[in-house]
């Protein structure tokens, strides 16, 4: 998969070693992708923030926030 950074360039187009963005902002490579196998509904912020505030779909695998705010829900007993 050729993921793109939030700056718009693919990872391969960043400075080798440091992964600094080409846009000279000083940021480093970063995406809004959630951890593998996770969706928005797995995040503890989903119900109280994303679902009602921005009408986010629970099955999405990328976050509307940058840096991402994903924090896994606490397991239920």
C-alpha positions in Angstrom: 0.0 0.0 0.0 1.3 3.4 -0.9 0.0 5.5 2.0 0.2 9.2 1.7 1.4 11.6 4.4 -0.9 14.4 5.5 1.4 16.7 3.5 0.2 14.9 0.3 3.4 13.1 -0.6 3.9 9.3 -0.3 6.3 8.1 2.3 9.1 7.4 -0.3 9.2 11.1 -1.2 10.2 12.2 2.3 13.8 12.8 3.5 15.5 9.5 4.0 16.2 8.7 7.6 14.3 11.6 9.2 11.1 11.3 7.2 10.8 15.1 7.2 8.0 16.4 5.0 8.9 18.0 1.7 6.6 20.9 2.4 9.3 22.3 4.7 6.9 22.6 7.6 9.2 20.7 9.9 6.6 17.9 10.3 7.5 14.3 9.9 5.7 11.7 7.9 2.3 11.0 9.4 -1.0 9.5 8.3 -4.5 9.6 9.7 -4.8 5.8 9.4 -6.0 3.9 12.5 -4.0 1.0 13.8 -4.4 -2.2 11.8 -7.7 -4.0 12.4 -9.3 -1.0 14.2 -12.2 1.1 13.2 -13.6 4.4 14.5 -16.1 2.5 16.7 -13.2 0.9 18.6 -12.1 4.4 19.8 -13.2 5.7 23.2 -13.8 9.2 21.6 -16.2 7.9 19.0 -19.6 8.2 20.7 -19.0 11.4 22.6 -17.1 13.3 19.9 -17.0 11.9 16.3 -20.4 10.3 15.9 -22.5 13.3 17.0 -20.1 16.2 16.2 -19.0 15.2 12.7 -21.3 12.4 11.8 -18.5 9.9 11.4 -19.3 6.4 10.2 -18.3 3.7 12.8 -16.6 1.5 10.1 -14.1 4.1 9.0 -10.4 3.2 9.3 -9.0 6.7 9.1 -9.4 9.5 11.6 -10.7 13.0 10.8 -8.3 14.5 13.4 -4.6 15.0 12.9 -2.7 14.0 14.8 -5.1 11.2 15.3 -7.0 11.0 18.5 -7.6 7.2 18.5 -7.5 5.7 21.9 -8.7 2.1 22.2 -11.8 1.6 24.4 -11.3 -0.1 27.7 -12.4 -3.8 27.5 -15.8 -4.4 29.0 -16.1 -7.0 31.7 
